[in-house]
Amino acid sequence: MGNLLTCCVSHVSNSVHRLLSSEDLSQVSTGLRGILRGEPINLIFGICFNRSRSWTVRENNLHYIDDDENRPNAYENAIKIIGRTVNDINPDYQSIYCFGFGDATTHHLDVFRFSNEPCNGVEEAVKQYRHAAKTARPTERVSYGPIIRKATCIASEDRDKHHVLVIIASEPVTRSFDIKRGQLSPDEENTYRAIKDARNFRLSIVLVGVGETNANMKNGLGISRCCKYNNFKFVDYTQIMRDSPLGRRETDFCVAVTENLPSQIRKRASFSILIPAEVPSSVDYPPLLTSSPNATQPCLPDADTSLV
């Protein structure tokens, strides 16, 4: 076992440079294929449908589907870029799990499937997303806990693959005005616990921020604390698409999403032999107080060492 792991570590290390120096999406796929040595990645998308603060008119809705102009929104574009790259690793494995949350049926408590079965390839995933975007009714409160726990359940049932959960969202986890500095809101608590519990499985979590509220997302989620977990990464889609050279935007975005996978795959290569007693369930939520009009911007919670 020791020689096998040593060989695996060496092979992964030799492939990291190739991944990080990729010039296009096909090179990203090639780098990941070398790291995984033919093992497929099980891709899981979690799309947040909660109401963005910028939704004042239809076109400001980040989920707005423009059928006339055929212009993909940020969610579609992220799904296409990541989906094509990951599926290209192993053409024989094209399944993509797609879930939504933060709508009027699931709120902050549950997730819904885009279809009864995993989508067969990225084109079907985009098609199912477009249908969901046209029909989902947004709500105000959001937690990433339920989608992380759903992905954890999938990872617990299939321990022979490495799973990647990509959460695409435009707003932070809900934090109401009455939460004191140094305390977590119920939704933050559930999200942090879910990330911590997911470390016991072959599961990487990437949070992709879209829209213009990513500073609020970082502050509200306490992103610096979440990044202490080596299975979690935040990627600012909007900033990359704005600041990267035109010809490198998709590649830079995909590298940012996947660059931590080599170390995570290496560290969790032996996790399939670990069998936790059970997959943690969600927590109970008290009602959320409505924000006071005079409330100040919530502060970043102090570090909670019990979650590290």
KEGUVO-574005 format. One record per residue (C-alpha): residue number from 1; residue in one letter; z, y, x. Coordinates in steps of 0.001 Angstrom, whole numbers, plus 500000, padded with zeros to 6 digits. Example, Ala and Ser with C-alpha at 12.3 -4.5 7.8 and 13.67 -1.06 7.14 Angstrom:
+-----+------+--------+--------+--------+
: seq : type :      z :      y :      x :
+-----+------+--------+--------+--------+
:   1 :    a : 507800 : 495500 : 512300 :
:   2 :    s : 507140 : 498940 : 513670 :
+-----+------+--------+--------+--------+
//
This chain:
+-----+------+--------+--------+--------+
: seq : type :      z :      y :      x :
+-----+------+--------+--------+--------+
:   1 :    m : 500000 : 500000 : 500000 :
:   2 :    g : 500870 : 502380 : 502843 :
:   3 :    n : 497519 : 501884 : 504598 :
:   4 :    l : 495689 : 502380 : 501315 :
:   5 :    l : 497456 : 505678 : 500647 :
:   6 :    t : 496882 : 506850 : 504230 :
:   7 :    c : 493170 : 506129 : 503889 :
:   8 :    c : 493114 : 507935 : 500552 :
:   9 :    v : 494844 : 510999 : 502010 :
:  10 :    s : 492381 : 511149 : 504912 :
:  11 :    h : 489387 : 510797 : 502613 :
:  12 :    v : 490662 : 513503 : 500261 :
:  13 :    s : 491371 : 515870 : 503144 :
:  14 :    n : 487827 : 515488 : 504463 :
:  15 :    s : 486422 : 516405 : 501037 :
:  16 :    v : 488542 : 519508 : 500393 :
:  17 :    h : 486494 : 521807 : 502624 :
:  18 :    r : 483299 : 520699 : 500928 :
:  19 :    l : 484764 : 521563 : 497527 :
:  20 :    l : 486125 : 524985 : 498498 :
:  21 :    s : 482904 : 526001 : 500282 :
:  22 :    s : 480639 : 525045 : 497368 :
:  23 :    e : 477614 : 527270 : 496819 :
:  24 :    d : 476762 : 526024 : 493325 :
:  25 :    l : 478162 : 523830 : 490540 :
:  26 :    s : 476416 : 520697 : 491798 :
:  27 :    q : 478263 : 521039 : 495122 :
:  28 :    v : 481566 : 521378 : 493246 :
:  29 :    s : 480771 : 518097 : 491480 :
:  30 :    t : 479781 : 516478 : 494783 :
:  31 :    g : 483037 : 517556 : 496410 :
:  32 :    l : 485095 : 516185 : 493516 :
:  33 :    r : 483064 : 512982 : 493486 :
:  34 :    g : 483924 : 512443 : 497141 :
:  35 :    i : 487595 : 513026 : 496455 :
:  36 :    l : 487693 : 510693 : 493460 :
:  37 :    r : 485459 : 508033 : 495078 :
:  38 :    g : 483737 : 507265 : 491797 :
:  39 :    e : 486836 : 507445 : 489605 :
:  40 :    p : 486147 : 509521 : 486480 :
:  41 :    i : 488232 : 512498 : 485432 :
:  42 :    n : 489366 : 512464 : 481833 :
:  43 :    l : 488715 : 516033 : 480648 :
:  44 :    i : 490792 : 517506 : 477826 :
:  45 :    f : 490157 : 520950 : 476334 :
:  46 :    g : 492815 : 522816 : 474362 :
:  47 :    i : 491438 : 525932 : 472666 :
:  48 :    c : 493875 : 528520 : 471345 :
:  49 :    f : 492839 : 530163 : 468073 :
:  50 :    n : 495703 : 532614 : 467687 :
:  51 :    r : 494876 : 536192 : 466791 :
:  52 :    s : 494145 : 538447 : 469755 :
:  53 :    r : 495520 : 541982 : 469713 :
:  54 :    s : 491977 : 543293 : 470123 :
:  55 :    w : 490678 : 541759 : 466882 :
:  56 :    t : 490080 : 545011 : 465044 :
:  57 :    v : 486487 : 544244 : 464039 :
:  58 :    r : 484517 : 541022 : 463868 :
:  59 :    e : 482748 : 541505 : 467197 :
:  60 :    n : 486102 : 542006 : 468964 :
:  61 :    n : 487120 : 538519 : 467889 :
:  62 :    l : 486827 : 536574 : 471144 :
:  63 :    h : 485847 : 533495 : 469110 :
:  64 :    y : 483006 : 535344 : 467400 :
:  65 :    i : 479865 : 533177 : 467295 :
:  66 :    d : 476683 : 535231 : 467566 :
:  67 :    d : 474008 : 532976 : 466079 :
:  68 :    d : 471391 : 535751 : 465995 :
:  69 :    e : 471587 : 536690 : 469677 :
:  70 :    n : 472492 : 533175 : 470851 :
:  71 :    r : 474974 : 534642 : 473335 :
:  72 :    p : 477862 : 532294 : 474197 :
:  73 :    n : 481338 : 533771 : 474011 :
:  74 :    a : 483833 : 533340 : 476855 :
:  75 :    y : 485256 : 530123 : 475375 :
:  76 :    e : 481811 : 528531 : 475078 :
:  77 :    n : 480893 : 529584 : 478584 :
:  78 :    a : 484106 : 528176 : 480084 :
:  79 :    i : 483629 : 524875 : 478236 :
:  80 :    k : 480037 : 524609 : 479478 :
:  81 :    i : 480828 : 525413 : 483119 :
:  82 :    i : 483819 : 523090 : 483421 :
:  83 :    g : 482355 : 520363 : 481216 :
:  84 :    r : 479044 : 520142 : 483081 :
:  85 :    t : 480761 : 520059 : 486458 :
:  86 :    v : 483336 : 517415 : 485585 :
:  87 :    n : 480897 : 515212 : 483663 :
:  88 :    d : 478500 : 515298 : 486616 :
:  89 :    i : 481114 : 513507 : 488733 :
:  90 :    n : 480458 : 510264 : 486894 :
:  91 :    p : 477367 : 510313 : 484639 :
:  92 :    d : 478512 : 507054 : 483024 :
:  93 :    y : 481685 : 508698 : 481704 :
:  94 :    q : 480952 : 511652 : 479413 :
:  95 :    s : 483889 : 511644 : 477000 :
:  96 :    i : 485670 : 514963 : 476462 :
:  97 :    y : 488785 : 515343 : 474336 :
:  98 :    c : 488740 : 518599 : 472368 :
:  99 :    f : 491697 : 520060 : 470480 :
: 100 :    g : 492528 : 523369 : 468875 :
: 101 :    f : 495869 : 524999 : 468209 :
: 102 :    g : 497351 : 528334 : 467171 :
: 103 :    d : 495494 : 528436 : 463837 :
: 104 :    a : 496908 : 528755 : 460341 :
: 105 :    t : 497228 : 524964 : 459924 :
: 106 :    t : 498891 : 524075 : 463236 :
: 107 :    h : 500648 : 527365 : 464103 :
: 108 :    h : 502888 : 526844 : 467182 :
: 109 :    l : 503856 : 523304 : 466176 :
: 110 :    d : 500847 : 521014 : 466435 :
: 111 :    v : 497199 : 520602 : 467447 :
: 112 :    f : 494052 : 519585 : 465578 :
: 113 :    r : 491124 : 517486 : 466755 :
: 114 :    f : 487619 : 518895 : 466789 :
: 115 :    s : 486373 : 515442 : 465769 :
: 116 :    n : 487825 : 511990 : 465135 :
: 117 :    e : 486500 : 510657 : 468440 :
: 118 :    p : 486207 : 512302 : 471867 :
: 119 :    c : 483048 : 514366 : 472227 :
: 120 :    n : 480169 : 512625 : 473989 :
: 121 :    g : 479259 : 515173 : 476642 :
: 122 :    v : 479535 : 518916 : 477009 :
: 123 :    e : 476826 : 519805 : 474475 :
: 124 :    e : 478702 : 518026 : 471703 :
: 125 :    a : 481949 : 519665 : 472848 :
: 126 :    v : 480338 : 523115 : 472564 :
: 127 :    k : 478877 : 522232 : 469155 :
: 128 :    q : 482264 : 521109 : 467861 :
: 129 :    y : 483933 : 524224 : 469276 :
: 130 :    r : 481413 : 526488 : 467538 :
: 131 :    h : 482129 : 524773 : 464235 :
: 132 :    a : 485889 : 525151 : 464732 :
: 133 :    a : 485521 : 528814 : 465742 :
: 134 :    k : 483689 : 529578 : 462495 :
: 135 :    t : 486260 : 527868 : 460277 :
: 136 :    a : 489657 : 528251 : 461984 :
: 137 :    r : 491995 : 530896 : 460541 :
: 138 :    p : 494025 : 532535 : 463322 :
: 139 :    t : 497765 : 533023 : 463285 :
: 140 :    e : 500145 : 535175 : 465317 :
: 141 :    r : 502547 : 532765 : 467009 :
: 142 :    v : 501549 : 530452 : 469829 :
: 143 :    s : 503059 : 527840 : 472123 :
: 144 :    y : 501245 : 525749 : 474711 :
: 145 :    g : 503863 : 523014 : 474364 :
: 146 :    p : 502103 : 520937 : 471674 :
: 147 :    i : 498743 : 520750 : 473477 :
: 148 :    i : 500438 : 519887 : 476789 :
: 149 :    r : 502424 : 517126 : 475097 :
: 150 :    k : 499274 : 515815 : 473426 :
: 151 :    a : 497560 : 515630 : 476821 :
: 152 :    t : 500664 : 513951 : 478242 :
: 153 :    c : 500413 : 511276 : 475545 :
: 154 :    i : 496757 : 510660 : 476466 :
: 155 :    a : 497657 : 510449 : 480159 :
: 156 :    s : 500510 : 508023 : 479403 :
: 157 :    e : 498131 : 505692 : 477562 :
: 158 :    d : 495499 : 505644 : 480315 :
: 159 :    r : 497189 : 505593 : 483718 :
: 160 :    d : 494110 : 504482 : 485641 :
: 161 :    k : 492417 : 507902 : 485442 :
: 162 :    h : 493374 : 511402 : 486516 :
: 163 :    h : 493486 : 513694 : 483495 :
: 164 :    v : 492770 : 517418 : 483483 :
: 165 :    l : 493922 : 519601 : 480599 :
: 166 :    v : 492107 : 522943 : 480419 :
: 167 :    i : 493816 : 525375 : 478048 :
: 168 :    i : 491644 : 528375 : 477157 :
: 169 :    a : 493551 : 531254 : 475611 :
: 170 :    s : 493633 : 535032 : 475345 :
: 171 :    e : 497298 : 535718 : 474613 :
: 172 :    p : 500627 : 534738 : 476197 :
: 173 :    v : 503155 : 532359 : 474752 :
: 174 :    t : 505035 : 534164 : 471994 :
: 175 :    r : 508091 : 536164 : 473027 :
: 176 :    s : 509767 : 538283 : 470353 :
: 177 :    f : 511623 : 541567 : 470875 :
: 178 :    d : 515088 : 540055 : 470388 :
: 179 :    i : 514880 : 537745 : 473432 :
: 180 :    k : 517081 : 539120 : 476202 :
: 181 :    r : 516089 : 539373 : 479831 :
: 182 :    g : 516742 : 536092 : 481620 :
: 183 :    q : 516352 : 534095 : 478407 :
: 184 :    l : 513401 : 532058 : 477191 :
: 185 :    s : 511942 : 532322 : 473731 :
: 186 :    p : 511710 : 529015 : 471826 :
: 187 :    d : 507966 : 528851 : 472497 :
: 188 :    e : 508407 : 529615 : 476210 :
: 189 :    e : 511130 : 526979 : 476426 :
: 190 :    n : 508897 : 524374 : 474809 :
: 191 :    t : 505982 : 525262 : 477095 :
: 192 :    y : 508065 : 525127 : 480285 :
: 193 :    r : 509627 : 521808 : 479308 :
: 194 :    a : 506231 : 520335 : 478477 :
: 195 :    i : 504841 : 521353 : 481887 :
: 196 :    k : 507869 : 519888 : 483615 :
: 197 :    d : 507652 : 516596 : 481700 :
: 198 :    a : 503922 : 516312 : 482436 :
: 199 :    r : 504678 : 516043 : 486165 :
: 200 :    n : 505525 : 512368 : 485619 :
: 201 :    f : 501908 : 511552 : 484774 :
: 202 :    r : 498474 : 511831 : 486350 :
: 203 :    l : 497825 : 515116 : 484565 :
: 204 :    s : 496728 : 518491 : 485924 :
: 205 :    i : 497070 : 521572 : 483705 :
: 206 :    v : 494829 : 524620 : 484064 :
: 207 :    l : 495376 : 527698 : 481912 :
: 208 :    v : 492200 : 529791 : 481663 :
: 209 :    g : 492774 : 533368 : 480525 :
: 210 :    v : 489947 : 535104 : 478678 :
: 211 :    g : 489733 : 538619 : 477260 :
: 212 :    e : 491368 : 541783 : 478548 :
: 213 :    t : 495059 : 540881 : 478068 :
: 214 :    n : 495511 : 538651 : 481102 :
: 215 :    a : 498164 : 540952 : 482591 :
: 216 :    n : 500202 : 540433 : 479429 :
: 217 :    m : 499514 : 536713 : 479620 :
: 218 :    k : 500869 : 536564 : 483158 :
: 219 :    n : 503972 : 538571 : 482311 :
: 220 :    g : 504658 : 536954 : 478965 :
: 221 :    l : 504255 : 533397 : 480206 :
: 222 :    g : 506184 : 534022 : 483396 :
: 223 :    i : 503196 : 532751 : 485314 :
: 224 :    s : 504906 : 532954 : 488698 :
: 225 :    r : 507566 : 530535 : 487479 :
: 226 :    c : 505050 : 528137 : 485975 :
: 227 :    c : 503139 : 528081 : 489251 :
: 228 :    k : 506213 : 526524 : 490891 :
: 229 :    y : 505088 : 523363 : 489151 :
: 230 :    n : 502358 : 521869 : 491315 :
: 231 :    n : 500607 : 520412 : 488263 :
: 232 :    f : 499928 : 523872 : 486770 :
: 233 :    k : 497454 : 526640 : 487651 :
: 234 :    f : 496405 : 529909 : 486013 :
: 235 :    v : 492784 : 531086 : 486330 :
: 236 :    d : 491675 : 534549 : 485210 :
: 237 :    y : 488191 : 533938 : 483800 :
: 238 :    t : 487643 : 537607 : 482934 :
: 239 :    q : 488492 : 538885 : 486404 :
: 240 :    i : 486269 : 536322 : 488137 :
: 241 :    m : 483317 : 537101 : 485870 :
: 242 :    r : 483834 : 540811 : 486489 :
: 243 :    d : 484475 : 540823 : 490252 :
: 244 :    s : 482422 : 537936 : 491674 :
: 245 :    p : 478777 : 538487 : 492700 :
: 246 :    l : 476382 : 537747 : 489854 :
: 247 :    g : 474966 : 534603 : 491440 :
: 248 :    r : 478396 : 533144 : 492242 :
: 249 :    r : 480381 : 533791 : 489076 :
: 250 :    e : 480135 : 530316 : 487569 :
: 251 :    t : 480708 : 528620 : 490920 :
: 252 :    d : 483706 : 530812 : 491812 :
: 253 :    f : 485207 : 530161 : 488395 :
: 254 :    c : 484752 : 526397 : 488651 :
: 255 :    v : 486144 : 526284 : 492205 :
: 256 :    a : 489201 : 528237 : 491012 :
: 257 :    v : 489720 : 525721 : 488205 :
: 258 :    t : 489360 : 522639 : 490424 :
: 259 :    e : 490622 : 523724 : 493865 :
: 260 :    n : 494125 : 522292 : 493344 :
: 261 :    l : 492869 : 518922 : 492125 :
: 262 :    p : 492634 : 517289 : 495586 :
: 263 :    s : 496339 : 517709 : 496328 :
: 264 :    q : 497314 : 516828 : 492757 :
: 265 :    i : 495172 : 513693 : 492740 :
: 266 :    r : 496562 : 512660 : 496128 :
: 267 :    k : 500166 : 513225 : 495075 :
: 268 :    r : 499773 : 511406 : 491767 :
: 269 :    a : 497666 : 508506 : 493008 :
: 270 :    s : 500673 : 506191 : 492764 :
: 271 :    f : 501913 : 507529 : 489424 :
: 272 :    s : 500161 : 504820 : 487441 :
: 273 :    i : 502872 : 502394 : 488469 :
: 274 :    l : 505588 : 504659 : 487067 :
: 275 :    i : 506418 : 503999 : 483442 :
: 276 :    p : 508766 : 506593 : 481905 :
: 277 :    a : 510822 : 505349 : 478979 :
: 278 :    e : 508914 : 507544 : 476547 :
: 279 :    v : 506685 : 510566 : 476342 :
: 280 :    p : 508873 : 513591 : 475506 :
: 281 :    s : 508525 : 514886 : 471980 :
: 282 :    s : 508359 : 518499 : 470849 :
: 283 :    v : 511390 : 520614 : 470068 :
: 284 :    d : 512639 : 522270 : 466891 :
: 285 :    y : 511825 : 525948 : 466461 :
: 286 :    p : 513897 : 528664 : 464821 :
: 287 :    p : 511959 : 531326 : 462893 :
: 288 :    l : 510441 : 534096 : 464997 :
: 289 :    l : 511687 : 537612 : 464338 :
: 290 :    t : 509021 : 540222 : 463683 :
: 291 :    s : 508644 : 542632 : 466550 :
: 292 :    s : 510230 : 546009 : 466039 :
: 293 :    p : 507797 : 548977 : 466248 :
: 294 :    n : 510186 : 550572 : 468735 :
: 295 :    a : 510551 : 547473 : 470862 :
: 296 :    t : 509680 : 547780 : 474530 :
: 297 :    q : 507329 : 545483 : 476388 :
: 298 :    p : 509149 : 542159 : 477069 :
: 299 :    c : 510271 : 541718 : 480653 :
: 300 :    l : 509460 : 538693 : 482745 :
: 301 :    p : 512381 : 536261 : 482340 :
: 302 :    d : 514569 : 535640 : 485370 :
: 303 :    a : 514116 : 532348 : 487150 :
: 304 :    d : 515695 : 529380 : 485389 :
: 305 :    t : 516561 : 526859 : 488066 :
: 306 :    s : 517234 : 524159 : 485493 :
: 307 :    l : 513483 : 523951 : 484914 :
: 308 :    v : 512469 : 523541 : 488558 :
+-----+------+--------+--------+--------+
//
